[in-house]
């Protein structure tokens, strides 16, 4: 693997990092340790091609070349649109109450470590009890920095403990929560996406009657 | 348990930077690849009188038609095939069917009729198909029939077999959205005349935003950019601090504040051709705008469409969401971001 040096003309450079490829991972780690350490299961694929600059006259803008990058599982957050359905529909739940309730859901299933998950209530509609939540896709385990160690060619590497568990923990804790203030309740997960932009449109809301 | 928790929904984000003047820019082809578009949202700063022109463009989008309880064998009618499927581009999609629960059908502009069926429906229909690649444990099957193929000509062997399957073995009936380019209603008349149908126009809504703080649009990270645009469209507050209890969402590295931004959106069955026209009109507007101006177009696909980008299969249970955002600048440069499920095929 050769990193690009100087201007690249009509070349296609493809870098494929796979966690199981020891030799590539070892050599690439020297250049980009932040991408490799602790990112099990992530397969970033970069494909960069640039063309020679085109000058078509003083009035036309310069072409800046064509760049294409494909990111896989690289979103730092996941977003959920959820609705709280209560047995007693007259119950009022404020945004602060909802955040506290979500934290308690995480605590009841995953303990204090789960409750430490940083969940943001981005938007909340008190009328419909619908909330937009944000959760980190990956977080550092509070159990310690050395979650896992690998031994390659006699060297030991300590991962930073990053893992894609934030969404799964939040979703599962909401799903399994059945009571709010001793009354039956249920969380309906309406949309889930790694992009907040995706939650601004839902074709299932299309009404044509 | 730790191994299961580490598996979350897989997703792809394709980031392209180029110029419209570059011969190899792929904006047009990418817009064409997402066949079934549900919503388009436009952000246009300091547009003044152009907002009314923008709204008129969205109001000129093609009409689409809702057919209630369409028996699917009606799609094999000879007159309909001749007027709509063999000529121009027909876009048809089952409506109010959920991709993970119900049987879904799509009629593609290339003449492909795509079924996404559960196990019982697939075995009853009796046609050649394959298990869903996205989730092999959910017992979903995909059947694709090329209506423009020689064997599918009316009276042909494949045609008769499909017709028999839909009329006697699996009598699928569902609400159906359909549109045609360039023929419109005239091309669909052979089908509409036999069904309960209604014509619809995309629903357009517009509102103004004031004092919008935006990051450095040309250079910010793709996920930060999409988060910022999503926060604008979703009316999500970004005026938080890291110590706030409810939300810590902030606008990373704010560059400037715009006093007025127009947000316009349209919902319905939107054709790629109309979206291409919209992009061209916005480019014309940007040529007359200030050098630090920009325009953002976000397009959402249908969640329950059985096809994804191009002819790809919908990846539902592992992050199936199709959308793209095109951020354009006055100097003909653009940033294009496409979101798709992570399948084993090439990304869009």
Interface residues (C-beta under 8 A of the other chain):
Chain A: X40 X41 X51 X54 X56 X60 X61 X62 X63 X64 X65 X66 X67 X68 X69 X70 X71 X72 X73 X74 X75 X76 X77 X78 X79 X95 X96 X99 X118 X120 X121 X122 X123 X124 X132 X134 X137 X163 X164 X165 X167 X168 X169 X192 X193 X194 X195 X196 X197 X198 X199 X200 X201 X202 X203 X204 X206 X208
Chain B: X2 X4 X5 X6 X7 X8 X9 X10 X11 X12 X13 X14 X15 X16 X17 X18 X19 X21 X22 X24 X25 X38 X39 X41 X66 X95 X98 X198 X200 X222 X223 X226 X227 X229 X230 X231 X233 X234 X235 X236 X237 X245 X246 X247 X248 X249 X267 X268 X298 X300 X301 X302 X303 X304 X319 X321 X323 X325 X331 X332 X333 X339 X342 X347
